[in-house]
Amino acid sequence: MKLTVLGFNSAVPTVRSHPTAQLLVIRNRHFLIDCGEGTQVQLRKAQAKFSKINHIFISHLHGDHIFGLIGLISSFQLLGRNISITIYGPKGIKELIETQLRLTESYANFNLIFRELTSKESELIYEDEKVTVHTIPLHHRIYTNGFLFREKPKLRKLNIDVISKYPEIKICDYQNLKLGKDFICENGTVLKNKDLTSSPNYSYSYAFCSDTVYNPDIIPLLKDVDVLYHESTFLNDLKDMAYKTGHSTALQAAQIAKDANVKYLILGHFSNRYTDISVFKKEAETVFPNIILPEELSTIDFKEL
């Protein structure tokens, strides 16, 4: 699992930072999370392959999280894309994008599939044989969701040196062994799976919590995740302003991370009033030790944390 931070500041882009957008790669699946202004340019700089992005997750319909989407879709058109894209986002996102396409007389050569979200409870919105994605209901000024990405448990690893000692075990039996099943010999002897295989590689998890007030209700959903991104627009001396505007402080994000027992916390969505974002890390570290400050176009490899 690898996360590339394309943008992490709040609201207005600056010369040194872009609004929220992230590219999460899980076992060759490329998921775009939020799409603030300039996202497609950031994807170019990150040397990401546009053709591999088939699923886009939008947390809410504020401009700094969605204004880059129509431009990205337009670029897909110009590049001759013919593979469908599924867009997950709040109810209204379909009307927003289709209206822009209609008024600019732009017509996609590929299907745009919209999965509009309305539930205020966590729900499974994507699943394949390797990955699941659930929503994380958040409290902002408008309807907002975070997203929880989990790798499904991987297959056990074959111990070929041991397996080769048993001629009865054929290649066609390998899949059952990988799934954790014992092998029964013709004479009835049971070969325990643990003796024929070893533990699978670790399965990672990532939680993205976009704009939200401090909300302890989400802690059970975040329990024990490997990496949590949680917005921290303000420092804690402005916690009243954070609450009024539907945001969190660095201290509050750290408290969520601590209470959920996550391994690492990425802070982001910093207000432009702060010229030195290291102050967010300092504040958060008073509560939770493993803080990551994002760097644009940097890639976080979960295996290296």
C-alpha positions as CSV (number, residue, x, y, z in Angstrom):
1,M,0.0,0.0,0.0
2,K,1.4,3.4,-1.1
3,L,0.0,6.8,-0.6
4,T,1.0,9.8,-2.7
5,V,0.0,13.2,-1.3
6,L,-1.0,15.4,-4.2
7,G,-2.3,18.3,-2.1
8,F,-2.9,19.0,1.6
9,N,-3.8,22.6,2.3
10,S,-7.2,24.0,3.0
11,A,-9.4,26.1,0.7
12,V,-7.2,28.5,-1.3
13,P,-4.3,27.1,-3.3
14,T,-0.9,28.7,-2.7
15,V,2.3,28.8,-4.7
16,R,3.7,26.0,-2.5
17,S,0.7,23.9,-1.8
18,H,-2.5,22.6,-3.4
19,P,-5.9,21.6,-2.1
20,T,-6.7,18.1,-0.9
21,A,-6.0,15.2,-3.2
22,Q,-4.4,11.8,-2.7
23,L,-3.5,8.8,-4.8
24,L,-3.7,5.5,-2.9
25,V,-2.3,2.4,-4.6
26,I,-3.3,-1.0,-3.2
27,R,-2.1,-4.1,-5.0
28,N,-2.2,-2.4,-8.4
29,R,-5.5,-0.7,-7.7
30,H,-5.2,3.1,-8.1
31,F,-7.7,5.0,-6.0
32,L,-8.0,8.8,-6.2
33,I,-9.2,10.4,-3.0
34,D,-10.7,13.9,-3.4
35,C,-9.8,16.1,-6.3
36,G,-9.1,19.7,-5.5
37,E,-8.1,22.3,-8.0
38,G,-4.9,21.4,-10.0
39,T,-5.1,17.7,-9.1
40,Q,-4.5,16.5,-12.7
41,V,-1.3,18.7,-12.9
42,Q,-0.1,17.1,-9.6
43,L,-0.8,13.6,-11.0
44,R,1.4,14.5,-14.0
45,K,4.2,15.7,-11.7
46,A,3.8,12.5,-9.7
47,Q,4.1,10.5,-13.0
48,A,0.9,8.7,-12.2
49,K,-0.7,6.8,-15.0
50,F,-4.1,8.3,-15.7
51,S,-5.3,5.1,-17.3
52,K,-5.0,3.1,-14.1
53,I,-7.4,5.4,-12.1
54,N,-10.8,3.7,-12.3
55,H,-12.3,4.7,-8.9
56,I,-12.5,8.3,-7.5
57,F,-13.7,9.0,-4.0
58,I,-15.0,12.5,-3.1
59,S,-15.5,13.3,0.5
60,H,-17.8,16.3,0.1
61,L,-18.9,19.0,-2.4
62,H,-16.8,21.9,-1.2
63,G,-14.6,23.3,-4.0
64,D,-11.2,22.6,-2.5
65,H,-12.1,18.9,-2.6
66,I,-13.9,18.7,-6.0
67,F,-13.0,21.6,-8.3
68,G,-10.3,19.6,-10.1
69,L,-12.6,16.7,-11.0
70,I,-14.2,18.2,-14.2
71,G,-10.7,19.1,-15.5
72,L,-9.5,15.6,-14.8
73,I,-12.5,14.1,-16.6
74,S,-11.9,16.4,-19.6
75,S,-8.3,15.3,-19.8
76,F,-9.5,11.6,-19.8
77,Q,-11.6,12.5,-22.8
78,L,-8.8,14.2,-24.7
79,L,-6.5,11.2,-24.0
80,G,-9.1,8.9,-25.6
81,R,-10.0,6.9,-22.5
82,N,-12.6,4.2,-23.2
83,I,-12.7,2.5,-19.7
84,S,-15.4,3.5,-17.3
85,I,-14.8,5.4,-14.1
86,T,-16.8,5.1,-10.9
87,I,-17.1,8.2,-8.8
88,Y,-18.2,7.8,-5.2
89,G,-19.5,11.0,-3.6
90,P,-22.4,12.8,-2.0
91,K,-25.8,13.1,-3.7
92,G,-25.6,15.9,-6.1
93,I,-22.2,15.0,-7.6
94,K,-23.8,13.5,-10.7
95,E,-25.8,16.6,-11.4
96,L,-22.7,18.8,-10.8
97,I,-20.5,16.9,-13.2
98,E,-23.1,16.2,-15.9
99,T,-24.2,19.9,-15.9
100,Q,-20.6,21.0,-16.5
101,L,-20.2,18.5,-19.3
102,R,-23.5,19.5,-20.9
103,L,-22.9,23.3,-20.8
104,T,-19.4,22.9,-22.2
105,E,-20.7,20.5,-24.8
106,S,-18.2,17.9,-23.7
107,Y,-19.1,14.2,-24.1
108,A,-17.2,11.4,-22.6
109,N,-16.1,8.5,-24.7
110,F,-16.3,6.4,-21.6
111,N,-19.0,5.7,-19.0
112,L,-19.1,7.8,-15.9
113,I,-20.7,5.7,-13.2
114,F,-21.9,7.7,-10.1
115,R,-22.4,6.0,-6.7
116,E,-24.1,8.8,-4.8
117,L,-24.0,8.5,-1.0
118,T,-26.6,9.6,1.4
119,S,-26.3,7.3,4.5
120,K,-25.1,8.7,7.8
121,E,-24.0,5.3,8.9
122,S,-20.8,3.5,7.7
123,E,-21.4,1.4,4.6
124,L,-19.5,-0.8,2.3
125,I,-19.2,1.0,-1.1
126,Y,-16.5,-0.9,-2.9
127,E,-15.3,-4.5,-2.7
128,D,-13.3,-6.8,-4.9
129,E,-11.2,-9.9,-4.2
130,K,-8.4,-7.9,-2.6
131,V,-9.8,-4.6,-1.2
132,T,-12.8,-3.2,0.7
133,V,-13.8,0.4,1.1
134,H,-16.2,1.6,3.8
135,T,-17.5,5.1,4.4
136,I,-16.6,7.0,7.6
137,P,-19.5,9.4,8.5
138,L,-18.0,12.8,9.4
139,H,-19.5,16.0,10.8
140,H,-18.8,19.1,8.6
141,R,-20.9,22.0,7.4
142,I,-22.3,19.8,4.6
143,Y,-22.7,16.1,4.2
144,T,-19.3,14.5,4.3
145,N,-17.7,11.1,4.4
146,G,-14.2,9.8,5.1
147,F,-13.1,6.5,3.6
148,L,-11.6,3.3,5.1
149,F,-9.5,1.2,2.8
150,R,-8.6,-2.3,3.9
151,E,-6.6,-5.1,2.2
152,K,-8.3,-8.4,2.5
153,P,-6.3,-11.1,4.2
154,K,-3.6,-12.4,1.9
155,L,-3.1,-16.1,1.1
156,R,-0.7,-18.2,3.1
157,K,2.7,-18.8,1.7
158,L,3.7,-22.3,0.5
159,N,6.7,-24.1,2.1
160,I,7.8,-25.9,-1.0
161,D,10.7,-27.6,0.7
162,V,8.3,-29.4,3.0
163,I,5.5,-29.9,0.4
164,S,8.0,-31.6,-2.0
165,K,8.4,-34.4,0.6
166,Y,4.8,-35.5,0.0
167,P,4.3,-36.7,-3.7
168,E,0.5,-36.9,-3.1
169,I,0.4,-33.1,-2.9
170,K,-0.1,-31.9,-6.5
171,I,0.0,-28.3,-7.9
172,C,-3.8,-28.4,-8.1
173,D,-3.8,-28.7,-4.2
174,Y,-1.8,-25.5,-3.7
175,Q,-4.7,-23.1,-3.7
176,N,-6.4,-25.0,-0.9
177,L,-3.2,-24.9,1.1
178,K,-2.9,-21.2,0.5
179,L,-6.5,-20.8,1.8
180,G,-5.4,-22.5,5.1
181,K,-6.8,-26.0,4.6
182,D,-5.1,-29.1,5.8
183,F,-4.2,-31.9,3.3
184,I,-5.6,-35.4,3.8
185,C,-3.5,-38.2,2.4
186,E,-5.0,-41.3,0.8
187,N,-4.3,-43.3,3.9
188,G,-6.2,-40.8,6.0
189,T,-3.2,-39.0,7.5
190,V,-3.9,-35.3,8.0
191,L,-1.0,-33.0,7.2
192,K,-1.6,-29.8,9.2
193,N,-1.6,-26.6,7.1
194,K,0.7,-24.8,9.5
195,D,3.4,-27.4,8.7
196,L,3.0,-26.9,5.0
197,T,2.7,-23.2,4.8
198,S,3.8,-20.0,6.6
199,S,1.8,-16.9,7.6
200,P,0.6,-14.6,4.9
201,N,2.1,-11.2,4.3
202,Y,0.6,-8.4,6.4
203,S,-2.6,-6.7,5.2
204,Y,-2.6,-3.0,5.5
205,S,-5.4,-0.4,6.2
206,Y,-5.7,3.3,5.6
207,A,-8.3,5.7,6.9
208,F,-9.0,9.1,5.2
209,C,-10.8,11.6,7.4
210,S,-11.5,14.8,5.5
211,D,-13.1,17.9,6.8
212,T,-14.8,17.3,10.2
213,V,-15.2,18.6,13.7
214,Y,-13.7,16.5,16.5
215,N,-15.9,13.4,16.5
216,P,-15.1,10.6,18.9
217,D,-18.0,8.5,17.3
218,I,-15.7,7.5,14.5
219,I,-13.1,5.9,16.8
220,P,-14.5,2.4,16.6
221,L,-14.3,2.5,12.8
222,L,-10.7,3.6,12.9
223,K,-9.6,1.0,15.5
224,D,-6.0,-0.3,14.9
225,V,-5.7,1.1,11.3
226,D,-2.1,1.4,10.1
227,V,-2.3,4.9,8.8
228,L,-4.9,7.6,9.5
229,Y,-5.1,10.9,7.7
230,H,-7.1,13.4,9.8
231,E,-7.6,17.0,9.0
232,S,-6.1,19.6,11.4
233,T,-7.1,23.0,10.0
234,F,-6.2,24.9,13.2
235,L,-4.1,24.7,16.3
236,N,-5.9,24.1,19.6
237,D,-6.0,27.8,20.7
238,L,-8.5,28.2,17.9
239,K,-10.6,25.2,18.7
240,D,-13.7,27.4,19.0
241,M,-13.2,28.6,15.4
242,A,-12.5,25.0,14.3
243,Y,-15.9,23.9,15.7
244,K,-17.8,26.8,14.2
245,T,-16.3,26.2,10.8
246,G,-16.7,22.4,10.9
247,H,-13.0,21.6,11.4
248,S,-10.5,20.0,13.9
249,T,-7.3,21.0,15.5
250,A,-4.0,19.1,15.5
251,L,-4.5,18.2,19.1
252,Q,-8.0,16.8,18.4
253,A,-6.7,14.8,15.5
254,A,-4.0,13.4,17.7
255,Q,-6.5,12.4,20.3
256,I,-8.5,10.5,17.8
257,A,-5.4,8.7,16.7
258,K,-4.5,7.8,20.2
259,D,-7.9,6.6,21.2
260,A,-8.2,4.5,18.0
261,N,-4.8,3.0,18.6
262,V,-3.7,3.7,15.0
263,K,0.0,3.3,14.2
264,Y,0.6,6.6,12.3
265,L,-1.2,9.9,11.9
266,I,-0.9,12.2,8.9
267,L,-2.0,15.7,9.5
268,G,-3.4,18.0,6.7
269,H,-5.8,20.6,5.5
270,F,-3.8,23.4,7.2
271,S,-5.2,26.9,7.3
272,N,-3.2,29.3,5.2
273,R,-2.8,31.6,8.3
274,Y,0.1,29.3,9.3
275,T,3.3,29.7,7.4
276,D,5.2,27.0,9.3
277,I,3.3,23.7,9.4
278,S,5.8,22.2,11.8
279,V,3.7,23.8,14.6
280,F,1.0,21.2,13.9
281,K,3.4,18.3,14.4
282,K,4.7,19.8,17.7
283,E,1.1,20.2,19.1
284,A,0.0,16.7,18.0
285,E,3.1,15.1,19.5
286,T,2.0,16.1,22.9
287,V,-0.7,13.5,22.7
288,F,0.4,11.0,20.0
289,P,4.0,10.2,19.0
290,N,3.9,9.0,15.4
291,I,3.0,12.1,13.4
292,I,3.7,12.5,9.7
293,L,3.6,15.9,8.1
294,P,2.8,15.6,4.4
295,E,5.0,16.8,1.6
296,E,3.5,17.4,-1.8
297,L,4.2,14.6,-4.3
298,S,5.8,12.5,-1.6
299,T,4.9,8.8,-1.5
300,I,4.5,7.0,1.8
301,D,5.2,3.3,1.5
302,F,3.4,1.6,4.3
303,K,5.9,-1.2,4.4
304,E,8.7,1.3,5.3
305,L,6.9,2.9,8.3
